[in-house]
């Protein structure tokens, strides 16, 4: 543990553990709010029902923040493709459908208000210095938790 000199970043921890921890951070934050329509909306045209979990919006927001961290310049269109899926048409052939843009846009706007992300000159979003430090700090705590569980 003493031989490691560099800091832990988001790339160094598992996606599942990081997203869970950052979603909990967003849920406890007073700056990030759950929209009134969150219990009614579907995440994609391909889905038949809305998400079951109560925290799905925070989990999606944490996942989007991680995506923007890993790929600066990512926009709503690319994120729609990432979160989309196959629409099952019964006996007919499946077809790919993009995800709901309104959810992604509202998450990005809230992250922008929190000063976690900012718009790029060429379009898309990137992390601010404050946002990068915030995500790296949470990644560090996740890394410490994993090390403690192993010991």
C-alpha positions in Angstrom: 0.0 0.0 0.0 2.9 2.4 0.7 4.5 1.7 -2.7 1.6 3.2 -4.6 2.4 6.8 -5.4 -0.3 7.7 -7.9 -3.9 8.5 -7.0 -6.8 6.2 -7.7 -9.2 7.4 -10.5 -12.5 6.2 -11.9 -10.8 3.9 -14.4 -9.1 2.0 -11.6 -12.3 0.8 -9.8 -15.1 -1.5 -11.1 -17.9 0.3 -12.8 -20.6 -1.4 -10.7 -19.0 -0.4 -7.4 -18.3 3.1 -8.5 -21.8 3.7 -9.9 -23.4 2.4 -6.7 -21.3 4.7 -4.5 -21.7 7.8 -6.7 -25.5 7.2 -6.9 -25.6 7.1 -3.1 -23.6 10.4 -3.1 -26.1 12.0 -5.5 -29.0 10.8 -3.4 -27.6 12.3 -0.2 -26.7 15.5 -2.0 -29.1 18.4 -1.6 -28.2 19.8 -5.0 -29.3 16.8 -7.1 -33.1 16.4 -7.1 -35.4 13.7 -8.3 -37.8 15.0 -11.0 -41.6 14.8 -10.4 -42.0 12.6 -13.5 -39.4 10.0 -12.5 -41.9 7.4 -11.4 -43.9 7.7 -14.6 -41.4 7.7 -17.4 -39.9 4.8 -19.4 -36.2 4.9 -20.1 -36.6 3.8 -23.7 -39.1 3.1 -26.4 -37.9 -0.5 -26.3 -39.0 -1.0 -22.7 -42.5 -2.0 -21.8 -42.5 -0.7 -18.3 -40.9 2.0 -16.2 -37.9 1.0 -14.0 -38.9 -0.8 -10.8 -36.3 0.5 -8.4 -36.8 3.8 -6.5 -33.2 4.9 -7.0 -33.0 4.2 -10.8 -32.7 7.9 -11.6 -29.6 8.3 -9.3 -28.0 5.2 -10.8 -28.6 6.5 -14.3 -27.1 9.8 -13.4 -24.0 8.2 -11.8 -23.6 6.1 -14.9 -23.9 9.1 -17.2 -21.3 11.0 -15.1 -18.9 8.1 -15.4 -19.4 8.0 -19.2 -18.7 11.7 -19.5 -15.6 11.3 -17.3 -14.2 8.4 -19.4 -15.2 9.9 -22.8 -15.0 13.7 -22.8 -17.1 15.3 -25.6 -19.8 12.7 -25.4 -23.3 14.2 -26.1 -26.9 13.3 -25.7 -27.0 11.4 -29.0 -24.2 9.1 -28.1 -25.6 8.5 -24.7 -29.0 7.7 -26.3 -27.3 5.0 -28.4 -25.4 3.6 -25.3 -28.5 3.3 -23.2 -30.8 2.1 -26.0 -31.8 -1.5 -26.6 -33.7 -4.0 -28.8 -37.4 -3.5 -29.1 -39.0 -6.9 -29.0 -41.9 -7.1 -31.4 -43.4 -10.5 -30.5 -42.9 -12.9 -33.3 -41.5 -10.2 -35.6 -37.8 -9.3 -35.8 -36.2 -7.2 -33.1 -35.0 -3.6 -33.9 -32.7 -1.4 -32.0 -34.2 1.7 -30.4 -32.5 4.6 -28.8 -33.0 5.6 -25.2 -35.2 8.5 -23.9 -33.3 11.8 -24.5 -35.3 13.7 -21.9 -33.9 11.7 -19.1 -30.3 12.0 -20.3 -30.7 15.8 -20.9 -32.2 16.4 -17.5 -29.4 14.5 -15.8 -26.8 16.4 -17.8 -28.4 19.8 -16.9 -28.5 18.9 -13.2 -24.8 17.8 -13.3 -24.0 21.1 -15.1 -25.8 23.1 -12.3 -23.7 21.2 -9.7 -20.6 22.2 -11.6 -19.7 18.6 -12.3 -19.9 18.8 -16.1 -19.6 21.6 -18.7 -20.3 22.0 -22.4 -17.5 21.6 -24.9 -16.8 24.1 -27.6 -17.3 21.4 -30.3 -20.5 20.0 -28.7 -21.0 17.4 -26.1 -20.0 17.5 -22.4 -16.8 17.1 -20.4 -15.9 17.0 -16.7 -15.0 20.2 -14.9 -11.9 20.2 -12.6 -14.3 20.1 -9.5 -16.3 17.3 -11.0 -13.2 15.2 -11.8 -11.9 15.7 -8.2 -15.3 14.7 -6.9 -15.5 11.5 -8.9 -11.8 10.6 -8.1 -12.5 11.1 -4.4 -15.4 8.7 -4.5 -13.3 6.2 -6.6 -10.6 6.4 -3.9 -13.2 5.6 -1.2 -14.6 2.7 -3.2 -11.0 1.4 -3.7 -10.4 1.6 0.1 -13.6 -0.2 0.8 -12.7 -3.0 -1.6 -9.2 -3.3 0.0 -10.8 -3.5 3.5 -13.2 -6.3 2.3 -10.3 -8.3 0.9 -8.3 -8.1 4.2 
